[in-house]
């Protein structure tokens, strides 16, 4: 049995019977633990040495039961951090993670899985954090100590550094402690500590002391102080513990520190005047931005416009498939003009669909024209800020090009921007192609940021704008003696914004530190910024006498961290050779310094057997180390009442249609005569006729056969039945199960999803949608998703199967539809001209409750003209029948 700090998991596996025949067996809960797992200690120790944070999370758990239990350790760490160590101490035996190249770790993982062994350290990426989770089986009355170490360079944003620690112990803990030491030789200007869970009773427990050059923060409530109420098992400790601080900045040259042959230079000079900006706001108003997104965008833009300075210039462009300008040129941000701009923003309404390319080109042309006619201040920065939630999906050849890689190669959107202006992108929501936006910005002197959907989206938009709204210097160069330094990190920066900081690190090759000349060049608001001087160094033993550090090589590890981060960025742009070289160097350094990065994985060998590894991967937004020619694999699915969706990633598009028939009808979804694969689905109707007289139908039962492999599976809203060795074995949706067989694997997530993997063939995912059981009309229903469809033969057919190898079509004559946000168009497909409508269907794979909107071309009348024949041609007589 498995214990996850109080959560039980029910395992199912393929095993061997006494006769040696493969059969399905359950690992029954013969003994239910009456003694829970006791988390005895949770400690978070963080030492920040000149912005470089080294955090160690330690948790001790005791299995109070007499029988063995599986105990889980889960923590969340910052997305910008690299894990550098993980270990488990079980009754004096230490098990330590080893960082390996991702592909080699994957081979080890696949080998373990193929032998039926457990494997996997799971990380889930969120807004600022990602999850690290591992479980291990512990004997009765035994302890386990988990230790996780991660490191990160704190980034200065809006004038401060932030140390974010997420704590969710799930129960009161005998020994709970968060302790942070900050060492900053520059001097600490202020420190603040707070937590989202602090009550009036807990607030005095945050002890904060700091002197000129060091700070100490500790929070250690007793077990009774942690409880929600006297005697309660629930804990108040659930949320974020946040420390914010900044350092003194007296020198315009910045601060340089040297330890063990490596140096780091922090540059953020005080009291610089801001550089005026010329900013074009490019706002996506396509149909998918309707509702809350558009409302939040307008709210954010109203606040952003208020923050413009009078010496700034601005323009407003809104776009869907058509680009509209507020004015043909940029306008000075006087109070009167800002008010007029705010009035215009409030009129923006969503409709149509997305044409990013024309919108960017319009903004670029406007800035080039204004600059060439000298209508803008000589010493000012040109910026484009693009806000979009979607992919480019409209355009014509040449300039009106919609494919992402063509936008990047476009004469205006790349060549014209290069060296003249900066492009910043705000990607709204989970569906946006963030990797595309990130690369587009990186190649054009800007950066991208994902805006997460939620009530605080307006604040997220304002926050990003505030980061880039006050440029202080342009084209900043930090220079050092050629004969004194080597292995420099990036030392040229396009901009320095108010509240941020430039960091350069490198290795020292000379010993003449008394003549270490540093020069900084940049373009200021009215003149060239140029400072130079001899670097002064800190003697750490003098500043911090008697202090012991977790590691004395922080400058080298800071340099390695920064170098790897920059190499990962370089691996996304440039020629193929440049990308390959950057990737190879980043991998080599990740292994040398034991960092879990997007190129490496940490392999942890579980105590049960040396051949049962777990893999910890780094999930970092925007990184995709695959050839540029690789396409996202398509997904074909049916969900809802019932909505069919055909994804076409090579066209950044999708097609959709509904099928309506009487309840009880069984449809052929997939039929592949060559491989013997068959998938049928049966629909069910509402409990009774709703007031509007329209009965909704949903799929509630699927039959899956693979004749060649001898697989037979029936999935309904009540249960999953597997036919094996002449008999049926039933699983319940209330189970948590992993079933591994010779020809088929099943992964059942309790009350949520079933993944069916057929050996050397296609993979299916079935989602369970549970409806309130007392709902007067609706019932539970299923969604069906197909993956790896390229493995099917050319003979595959069915309502979904016929599209597995693509569909040729063209869309023209865009025109207003019945609803403003849903335009109509003409689709030419299979020799016919169909009237289609731009709309959305919901993909529930990542959010089974609410789903995510996917834009698609909707084909009316049960898909007539798109599907072969008529919908009735796909009706079959039984759940496992072909006719």
ZIJO-V419810 format. One record per pair of residues at least 4 apart in sequence whose ideal C-beta (glycine too) atoms are under 8 Angstrom apart, sorted by the first residue. I is the first residue (numbers start at 1). J is the second residue. If there is no record, write none. Layout:
BEGIN
I;J  I;J
END
This chain:
BEGIN
1;8  1;9  1;27  1;29  1;31  1;33  1;67  1;69  1;70  2;7  2;8  2;9  2;11  2;69  2;70  2;72  2;135  3;7  3;8  3;33  3;36  3;37  3;63  3;69  3;70  3;71  3;72  4;8  4;9  4;70  4;71  4;72  4;74  4;135  5;37  5;39  5;61  5;71  5;72  5;74  5;170  5;171  6;36  6;37  6;170  6;171  7;72  8;29  9;70  9;736  10;26  10;27  10;29  10;735  10;736  10;737  11;27  11;736  11;737  11;738  12;24  12;25  12;26  12;27  12;731  12;735  12;737  12;738  12;739  12;748  13;25  13;27  13;116  13;738  13;739  13;740  14;22  14;23  14;24  14;25  14;116  14;739  14;740  14;741  14;742  15;22  15;23  15;24  15;25  16;20  16;21  16;22  16;23  17;21  17;22  17;23  17;25  21;725  22;724  22;725  22;741  22;742  23;724  23;725  23;729  24;722  24;724  24;729  24;739  24;741  31;67  33;65  33;67  33;69  34;65  35;63  35;64  35;65  35;66  36;64  37;61  37;62  37;63  37;64  37;69  37;71  38;61  38;62  38;64  38;174  39;59  39;60  39;61  39;169  39;170  39;171  39;173  40;60  40;61  40;62  40;143  40;173  40;174  40;175  41;58  41;59  41;60  41;173  41;174  41;175  41;176  42;57  42;58  42;59  42;167  42;169  42;173  42;175  42;176  42;177  43;56  43;57  43;58  43;59  43;175  43;176  43;177  43;178  43;179  44;55  44;56  44;57  44;58  44;165  44;167  44;177  44;178  44;179  44;241  45;55  45;56  45;58  45;179  45;180  46;53  46;54  46;55  46;56  46;163  46;165  46;179  46;180  46;181  47;53  47;54  47;180  47;181  47;183  47;549  47;550  48;52  48;53  48;54  48;154  48;163  48;180  48;181  48;182  48;183  48;184  49;54  49;183  49;549  49;554  50;183  50;184  50;185  50;257  50;264  50;266  50;554  50;555  50;558  51;153  51;154  51;156  51;161  51;184  51;266  51;503  51;558  52;151  52;152  52;153  52;154  52;554  52;557  52;558  52;561  53;81  53;151  53;152  53;153  53;154  53;163  54;149  54;151  54;550  54;551  54;554  55;77  55;81  55;149  55;150  55;151  55;152  55;165  56;147  56;148  56;149  56;550  57;75  57;77  57;146  57;147  57;148  57;149  58;145  58;146  58;147  58;148  59;73  59;75  59;145  59;146  60;143  60;144  60;145  60;146  61;71  61;73  61;138  61;143  61;144  61;146  62;141  62;142  62;143  63;68  63;69  63;71  63;138  63;139  63;140  63;141  63;142  63;143  63;144  64;141  65;69  65;140  65;141  66;140  66;141  67;140  68;137  68;138  68;139  68;140  69;137  69;138  69;140  70;135  70;136  70;137  70;138  71;135  71;136  71;137  71;138  71;144  72;133  72;134  72;135  73;133  73;134  73;135  73;146  73;148  74;131  74;132  74;133  74;168  75;131  75;132  75;133  75;148  75;166  76;126  76;129  76;130  76;131  76;132  76;166  76;168  77;81  77;83  77;129  77;130  77;132  77;148  77;150  77;166  78;128  78;129  78;130  78;150  78;152  78;164  79;125  79;126  79;128  79;129  79;130  79;620  79;621  80;152  80;153  80;155  81;150  81;151  81;152  82;150  82;151  82;152  82;561  82;564  82;590  82;595  82;596  82;597  82;618  83;132  83;148  83;149  83;150  83;595  83;596  83;602  83;616  83;618  84;149  84;150  84;151  84;593  84;594  84;595  84;596  85;96  85;97  85;147  85;148  85;149  85;594  86;96  86;97  86;132  86;134  86;146  86;147  86;148  86;149  86;602  86;604  86;616  87;94  87;95  87;96  87;97  87;146  87;147  88;94  88;95  88;134  88;136  88;144  88;145  88;146  88;147  88;604  88;607  89;93  89;94  89;95  89;144  89;145  89;147  90;95  90;136  90;138  90;142  90;143  90;144  90;145  90;607  91;139  91;142  91;143  93;607  95;604  95;605  95;606  95;607  96;604  97;602  97;603  97;604  97;616  98;602  98;603  98;604  99;590  99;591  99;594  99;595  99;596  99;600  99;601  99;602  99;603  100;104  100;105  100;108  100;591  100;600  100;601  100;602  100;603  101;105  101;587  101;591  101;599  101;600  101;601  102;106  102;598  102;599  102;600  102;601  102;617  103;107  104;108  105;109  105;600  105;601  105;602  105;603  105;613  105;615  106;110  106;601  106;615  107;111  108;112  108;603  108;613  108;615  109;113  109;119  109;120  109;603  109;613  109;615  110;114  111;115  111;611  112;117  112;118  112;119  112;611  112;612  112;613  113;117  113;119  115;611  116;740  117;609  117;611  117;612  118;606  118;612  118;614  119;612  119;613  119;614  119;615  120;614  120;615  121;132  121;133  121;134  121;602  121;604  121;614  121;615  121;616  121;617  122;131  122;133  123;130  123;131  123;132  123;133  123;616  123;617  123;618  123;619  124;130  124;131  124;619  125;130  125;619  125;620  125;621  126;130  126;131  127;452  128;164  129;164  129;166  130;618  130;619  132;148  132;616  134;146  134;604  134;614  134;616  136;144  136;606  136;607  137;606  137;607  137;608  138;142  138;143  138;144  151;557  151;561  151;595  152;561  153;503  153;558  153;561  153;562  153;565  154;161  154;162  154;163  155;161  155;500  155;501  156;160  156;161  156;246  156;268  156;499  156;500  156;501  157;162  157;467  157;499  157;500  158;463  158;466  158;467  158;499  159;246  159;498  159;499  160;244  160;245  160;246  160;499  161;244  161;245  161;246  162;242  162;243  162;244  163;180  163;242  163;243  163;244  164;240  164;241  164;242  165;178  165;240  165;241  165;242  166;239  166;240  166;241  167;178  167;237  167;238  167;239  167;240  167;241  168;237  168;238  168;239  169;173  169;176  169;235  169;237  169;238  170;235  170;238  171;233  171;234  171;235  172;223  172;224  172;226  172;227  172;233  172;235  173;223  173;226  173;235  173;237  174;223  176;220  176;221  176;223  176;226  176;237  177;218  177;219  177;220  178;217  178;218  178;219  178;220  178;241  179;216  179;217  179;218  179;219  179;220  180;215  180;216  180;217  180;218  180;243  181;214  181;215  181;216  182;188  182;191  182;210  182;214  182;215  182;216  182;217  182;243  182;245  183;213  183;214  183;544  183;547  184;188  184;213  184;214  184;215  184;245  184;247  185;213  185;255  185;257  185;538  185;540  185;543  186;213  186;247  186;248  186;249  186;255  186;266  187;212  187;213  187;247  187;248  188;210  188;211  188;212  188;213  188;214  188;215  188;245  188;246  188;247  188;248  189;245  189;246  189;247  189;248  190;245  190;246  191;208  191;210  191;215  191;217  191;243  191;244  191;245  192;243  192;244  192;245  193;206  193;208  193;217  193;219  193;241  193;242  193;243  193;244  194;198  194;206  194;242  195;202  195;206  195;219  195;239  195;240  195;241  195;242  196;239  196;240  196;242  197;202  197;236  197;237  197;238  197;239  198;202  198;203  198;206  199;203  199;236  201;225  202;206  202;221  202;225  202;236  205;219  205;220  205;221  205;225  206;217  206;218  206;219  207;216  207;217  207;218  207;219  208;215  208;216  208;217  209;215  209;216  210;214  210;215  210;216  211;215  213;543  213;544  214;544  215;245  217;243  219;241  221;225  221;226  221;237  222;226  223;227  224;230  226;235  226;236  226;237  227;231  227;232  227;233  227;234  227;235  227;236  228;232  228;234  228;235  228;236  229;234  247;255  249;255  249;268  249;269  249;270  250;270  251;255  251;269  252;269  252;270  252;520  252;531  253;267  253;269  253;518  253;520  253;531  253;532  253;533  253;535  254;265  254;266  254;267  254;268  254;269  254;502  254;518  254;520  255;265  255;266  255;267  256;263  256;264  256;265  256;266  256;516  256;518  256;535  256;536  256;537  257;263  257;264  257;266  257;537  257;538  257;555  258;262  258;263  258;508  258;513  258;537  258;538  258;555  259;540  259;552  259;553  259;554  259;555  259;556  260;552  260;553  260;555  260;556  261;507  261;508  261;556  262;505  262;506  262;507  262;508  262;553  262;555  262;556  262;558  262;559  263;485  263;505  263;506  263;507  263;508  263;555  264;503  264;504  264;505  264;555  264;558  264;559  265;478  265;503  265;504  265;505  265;518  265;535  266;501  266;502  266;503  267;476  267;478  267;496  267;501  267;502  267;503  267;504  267;520  268;496  268;500  268;501  268;502  269;472  269;531  272;472  272;473  272;498  272;524  272;525  272;529  273;472  273;524  273;525  273;526  274;309  274;470  274;471  274;472  274;498  274;525  275;379  275;380  275;381  275;471  275;472  275;473  275;474  275;523  275;524  275;525  276;309  276;311  276;312  276;313  276;377  276;379  276;380  276;381  276;525  277;312  277;313  277;380  277;381  277;382  277;383  277;469  277;471  278;312  278;313  278;314  278;330  278;367  278;370  278;376  278;377  278;380  278;381  278;382  278;383  279;312  279;313  279;314  279;315  279;383  279;384  279;385  280;314  280;315  280;316  280;317  280;330  280;363  280;366  280;367  280;383  280;384  280;385  281;301  281;304  281;314  281;315  281;316  281;317  281;385  281;387  282;317  282;319  282;359  282;360  282;362  282;363  282;384  282;385  282;386  282;387  283;297  283;301  283;316  283;317  283;318  283;319  283;348  283;387  284;289  284;318  284;319  284;320  284;354  284;356  284;359  284;386  284;387  284;388  284;389  284;390  284;428  285;289  285;294  285;318  285;319  285;320  285;348  285;349  285;350  285;351  285;352  286;319  286;320  286;321  286;350  286;351  286;352  286;353  286;354  286;389  286;390  287;320  287;350  287;351  287;352  287;353  287;821  287;822  287;823  287;838  287;840  287;855  288;293  288;350  288;353  288;354  288;389  288;390  288;431  288;840  288;853  288;855  289;293  289;294  289;297  289;350  289;389  289;390  289;428  290;294  290;350  290;351  290;821  291;295  291;350  292;296  292;453  292;457  293;297  293;350  293;389  293;428  293;429  293;453  293;457  294;298  294;348  294;349  294;350  295;299  296;300  296;457  296;458  296;461  297;301  297;348  297;387  297;428  297;461  298;302  298;345  298;346  298;348  299;303  299;458  300;304  300;457  300;458  300;461  300;462  300;465  301;305  301;342  301;345  301;461  302;306  302;342  302;345  302;346  303;307  303;458  303;462  304;308  304;461  304;462  304;465  304;469  305;314  305;333  305;338  305;341  305;342  305;345  306;338  306;342  307;465  307;466  307;469  308;312  308;314  308;333  308;338  309;333  310;332  310;333  310;334  310;335  311;332  311;333  311;377  312;332  312;333  313;330  313;331  313;332  313;333  313;370  313;376  313;377  313;380  314;330  314;331  314;333  314;341  315;325  315;326  315;327  315;329  315;330  315;331  315;363  315;366  316;325  316;326  316;327  316;341  316;344  316;345  317;323  317;324  317;325  317;326  317;359  317;362  317;363  317;366  318;323  318;324  318;326  318;348  319;323  319;324  319;354  319;355  319;356  319;358  319;359  319;362  320;350  320;351  320;352  320;353  320;354  320;355  321;352  321;353  321;354  321;355  321;394  321;814  321;823  322;352  322;355  323;355  323;358  323;359  323;362  325;362  325;366  326;341  326;344  327;331  328;366  329;366  329;369  329;370  329;375  330;366  330;367  330;370  330;375  330;376  331;337  331;341  332;337  333;337  333;338  334;338  335;339  336;340  337;341  338;342  339;343  340;344  341;345  342;346  343;347  344;348  349;820  350;821  351;820  351;821  351;823  352;814  352;821  352;823  352;838  353;390  353;393  353;394  353;823  353;838  353;855  354;388  354;390  354;391  354;392  354;393  354;394  355;359  355;392  355;393  355;394  355;395  355;400  355;402  356;360  356;386  356;388  356;391  356;392  356;402  356;407  357;361  357;392  357;395  357;399  357;400  357;401  357;402  357;406  357;407  357;410  357;413  358;362  358;395  358;399  358;400  359;363  359;386  360;364  360;384  360;386  360;407  360;412  360;413  360;423  361;365  361;399  361;410  361;412  361;413  362;366  363;367  363;384  363;386  364;368  364;384  364;412  364;413  364;416  364;417  364;421  365;369  365;412  365;416  366;370  367;371  367;382  367;384  367;420  367;421  368;372  368;416  368;420  369;373  370;375  370;376  371;375  371;376  371;382  371;420  374;378  376;380  376;382  379;523  379;524  379;525  379;526  379;527  381;421  381;422  381;471  381;474  381;495  382;420  382;421  382;422  383;421  383;422  383;423  383;424  383;446  383;468  384;417  384;421  384;422  384;423  384;424  384;446  385;424  385;425  385;426  385;465  385;468  386;423  386;424  386;425  386;426  386;437  387;425  387;426  387;428  387;451  387;461  388;425  388;426  388;427  388;428  388;432  388;437  389;427  389;428  389;429  389;431  389;432  390;431  390;432  390;855  391;404  391;432  391;433  391;436  391;652  392;402  392;403  392;404  392;407  392;652  393;402  393;651  393;652  393;653  393;855  394;400  394;402  394;814  395;400  395;401  395;402  396;400  396;401  397;401  399;410  399;412  401;406  401;407  401;410  402;406  402;407  402;652  403;407  403;652  404;408  404;433  404;436  404;440  404;652  405;409  405;628  406;410  407;413  407;440  408;413  408;414  408;439  408;440  408;443  409;414  410;414  410;415  411;415  411;416  412;416  412;417  413;417  413;440  413;444  414;418  414;443  414;444  416;420  417;421  417;422  417;423  417;444  417;445  418;443  418;444  418;445  419;445  421;444  421;445  422;444  422;445  422;446  422;494  422;495  423;440  423;441  423;444  423;445  423;446  424;441  424;446  424;447  424;448  424;449  424;464  424;468  425;437  425;438  425;440  425;441  425;446  425;447  425;448  425;449  426;448  426;449  426;451  426;461  426;464  427;432  427;433  427;434  427;437  427;448  427;449  427;450  427;451  428;432  428;451  428;453  428;457  429;451  429;452  429;453  429;852  430;452  430;453  430;846  430;852  431;852  431;853  431;854  432;437  432;450  433;437  434;438  434;448  434;450  434;621  434;622  435;439  435;622  435;623  435;624  436;440  437;441  437;448  438;442  438;447  438;448  438;572  438;621  438;622  439;443  439;572  439;573  439;622  440;444  440;448  441;446  441;447  441;448  442;446  442;447  442;448  442;569  442;572  442;573  443;573  445;494  445;495  447;468  448;622  449;464  450;621  451;457  451;460  451;461  451;464  452;457  452;460  453;457  456;460  457;461  458;462  459;463  460;464  461;465  462;466  463;467  464;468  465;469  466;499  467;497  467;499  467;500  468;495  468;497  469;497  470;497  470;498  470;499  471;495  471;496  471;497  471;498  472;496  472;497  472;498  472;524  472;525  473;495  473;496  473;522  473;523  473;524  473;529  474;494  474;495  474;522  474;523  475;492  475;493  475;494  475;521  475;522  475;523  476;492  476;493  476;494  476;495  476;496  476;502  476;520  476;521  476;522  476;529  477;491  477;492  477;519  477;520  477;521  477;522  478;491  478;492  478;502  478;504  478;518  478;519  478;520  479;491  479;518  479;519  479;520  479;521  480;484  480;485  480;488  480;491  480;506  480;516  480;517  480;518  480;519  481;485  481;510  481;515  481;516  481;517  483;509  483;510  484;508  484;509  484;510  484;512  484;516  485;506  485;507  485;508  485;509  486;506  486;507  486;508  486;509  487;506  487;507  487;559  487;563  488;504  488;505  488;506  489;503  489;504  489;505  489;506  489;559  489;562  489;563  489;566  490;504  490;566  491;504  493;502  496;500  496;502  496;522  503;562  505;555  505;558  505;559  505;562  505;563  506;559  507;559  508;513  512;516  513;535  513;537  514;534  515;534  516;534  516;535  517;532  517;533  517;534  517;535  518;532  518;533  518;534  518;535  519;530  519;531  519;532  520;529  520;530  520;531  520;532  521;528  521;529  521;530  522;528  522;529  522;530  523;528  523;529  524;528  524;529  538;543  539;543  540;544  541;545  549;554  551;557  553;557  554;558  555;559  556;560  557;561  557;593  558;562  559;563  560;564  560;589  560;592  560;593  560;595  561;565  561;593  561;595  562;566  563;567  563;589  564;568  564;586  564;589  564;590  564;593  564;595  564;597  565;569  566;570  567;571  567;582  567;583  567;585  567;586  567;589  568;572  568;582  568;586  568;597  568;598  568;599  568;620  568;623  569;573  570;574  570;578  570;579  570;582  571;579  571;582  571;583  571;586  571;623  571;625  572;579  572;622  572;623  573;578  573;579  574;578  574;579  574;582  575;579  576;580  576;627  576;628  577;581  578;582  579;583  580;584  581;585  582;586  583;587  583;599  583;625  584;588  585;589  586;590  586;597  586;599  587;591  587;599  587;600  588;592  589;593  589;595  590;595  590;596  590;597  590;599  590;600  591;600  595;600  596;600  596;601  596;602  596;616  596;617  596;618  597;618  597;620  598;618  598;620  598;623  598;625  599;625  600;618  601;615  601;616  601;617  601;618  602;615  602;616  603;613  603;614  603;615  604;613  604;614  604;615  604;616  605;610  605;612  605;613  605;614  606;612  606;613  606;614  608;612  626;630  631;649  631;650  632;649  633;649  633;787  633;788  633;789  633;790  634;646  634;647  634;648  634;649  634;789  635;645  635;647  635;785  635;786  635;787  635;843  635;845  636;645  636;646  636;647  636;785  636;786  636;789  636;800  636;803  636;804  637;644  637;645  637;783  637;784  637;785  637;786  637;800  637;843  638;642  638;643  638;644  638;645  638;669  638;681  638;699  638;783  638;784  638;799  638;800  639;643  639;645  639;767  639;769  639;783  639;784  639;785  639;841  639;842  639;843  639;844  639;851  640;698  640;783  640;841  640;842  641;658  641;696  641;697  641;698  641;781  642;658  642;659  642;683  642;697  642;698  642;699  643;656  643;657  643;658  643;841  643;842  644;656  644;657  644;658  644;659  644;799  644;800  644;863  645;654  645;655  645;656  645;841  645;843  645;854  645;856  646;654  646;655  646;656  646;800  646;803  646;807  647;654  647;854  648;652  648;653  648;654  648;655  648;806  648;807  653;855  653;856  653;857  654;841  654;854  654;855  654;856  654;857  655;803  655;807  655;809  655;856  655;857  655;859  655;866  656;839  656;841  656;856  656;857  656;858  656;859  657;858  657;859  657;860  657;862  657;863  657;866  657;867  658;862  658;863  659;667  659;799  659;862  659;863  659;871  660;697  660;862  661;665  661;667  661;683  661;697  661;871  661;872  661;875  662;685  662;697  663;683  663;684  663;685  663;695  663;697  664;682  664;683  664;684  665;682  665;683  665;875  666;680  666;681  666;682  666;683  666;875  666;876  666;877  666;878  666;879  666;881  667;680  667;681  667;682  667;683  667;799  667;874  667;875  667;876  668;678  668;679  668;680  668;797  668;798  668;799  668;874  668;875  668;876  668;882  669;679  669;680  669;681  669;702  669;784  669;798  669;799  669;800  669;801  670;677  670;678  670;679  670;786  670;792  670;796  670;797  670;798  670;800  670;801  671;677  671;678  671;679  671;796  671;797  671;798  671;801  671;882  672;676  672;677  672;678  672;792  672;793  672;795  672;796  672;797  672;801  673;793  673;795  674;793  674;794  674;795  674;796  675;706  675;708  675;761  675;792  675;793  676;705  676;706  676;707  676;708  676;709  677;704  677;705  677;706  677;707  677;758  677;761  677;762  677;792  677;796  678;703  678;704  678;705  678;706  678;707  678;880  678;882  679;702  679;703  679;704  679;705  679;764  679;784  679;798  679;800  679;801  680;702  680;703  680;876  680;878  680;879  680;880  680;881  681;699  681;701  681;702  681;703  681;782  681;784  682;699  682;700  682;701  682;702  682;879  683;697  683;698  683;699  683;700  684;697  684;698  684;699  684;700  684;701  684;779  684;781  685;695  685;696  685;697  686;690  686;695  686;696  686;777  686;778  686;779  687;775  687;776  687;777  687;778  687;779  688;776  688;777  689;693  689;695  690;694  690;695  690;696  690;777  696;777  696;778  698;769  698;779  698;781  698;782  699;781  699;782  699;783  699;784  700;716  700;717  700;779  700;780  700;781  700;782  701;714  701;715  701;716  701;717  701;782  701;879  702;714  702;715  702;716  702;766  702;782  702;784  702;879  703;713  703;714  703;878  703;879  703;880  704;711  704;712  704;713  704;714  704;715  704;756  704;764  705;711  705;712  705;713  705;880  706;710  706;711  706;743  706;744  706;758  706;761  709;743  709;744  709;758  709;759  709;761  710;743  711;723  711;743  711;744  711;758  712;722  712;723  712;880  713;720  713;721  713;722  713;723  713;744  713;756  714;720  714;721  714;723  714;879  715;720  715;721  715;754  715;766  715;782  716;720  716;782  717;733  717;768  717;779  717;780  717;781  717;782  718;733  719;730  719;731  719;732  719;733  720;730  720;731  720;732  720;733  720;746  720;748  720;754  721;728  721;729  721;730  721;731  722;728  722;729  722;730  722;731  722;739  722;746  723;727  723;728  723;729  724;729  724;741  731;735  731;737  731;739  731;746  731;748  733;748  733;750  733;751  733;768  734;750  734;751  735;748  735;750  736;748  736;749  736;750  737;746  737;747  737;748  738;745  738;746  738;747  738;748  739;745  739;746  739;747  739;748  740;745  741;745  741;746  742;759  743;758  743;759  744;756  744;757  744;758  744;759  745;755  745;756  745;757  746;754  746;755  746;756  746;757  747;754  747;755  747;757  748;753  748;754  749;753  749;754  751;768  751;770  752;767  752;768  752;848  753;765  753;766  753;767  753;768  753;848  754;765  754;766  754;768  755;763  755;764  755;765  756;763  756;764  756;765  756;766  757;763  758;762  758;763  758;764  760;791  761;788  761;791  761;792  762;786  762;787  762;788  762;789  762;791  762;792  763;786  763;787  763;788  764;784  764;785  764;786  764;787  765;784  765;785  765;786  765;787  765;845  766;782  766;783  766;784  766;785  767;782  767;783  767;784  767;785  767;844  767;845  767;848  768;780  768;782  768;848  769;780  769;781  769;782  769;783  769;844  769;848  770;780  771;775  771;778  771;779  771;780  771;781  772;778  775;779  783;844  784;800  785;845  786;800  786;804  789;804  790;804  790;805  792;796  792;801  792;804  792;805  794;805  796;801  796;802  796;804  796;805  797;801  797;802  797;868  798;802  798;874  799;863  799;867  799;871  799;874  800;804  802;867  802;868  803;807  807;829  807;866  808;829  809;827  809;828  809;829  810;827  810;828  810;829  811;825  811;826  811;827  811;828  811;836  811;857  812;825  812;826  812;828  813;825  813;826  814;823  814;824  814;825  815;823  815;824  815;825  816;820  816;823  816;824  817;822  817;823  817;824  817;837  817;838  818;822  822;837  822;838  822;839  823;837  823;838  824;835  824;836  824;837  824;838  825;835  825;836  825;837  825;838  825;857  826;833  826;834  826;835  826;836  827;833  827;834  827;835  827;836  827;857  827;859  828;832  828;833  828;834  829;834  829;865  829;866  830;865  830;866  832;865  834;859  834;860  834;865  834;866  835;860  836;857  836;858  836;859  836;860  837;857  837;858  837;860  838;855  838;856  838;857  838;858  839;855  839;856  839;858  840;853  840;854  840;855  840;856  841;853  841;854  841;856  842;850  842;851  842;852  842;853  842;854  843;851  843;852  843;854  844;848  844;849  844;851  844;852  846;852  847;851  847;852  859;863  859;864  859;865  859;866  860;864  861;865  862;867  862;870  862;871  863;867  863;871  864;870  864;871  867;871  867;874  868;873  869;873  869;874  876;881  876;882  876;883  877;881  877;883
END
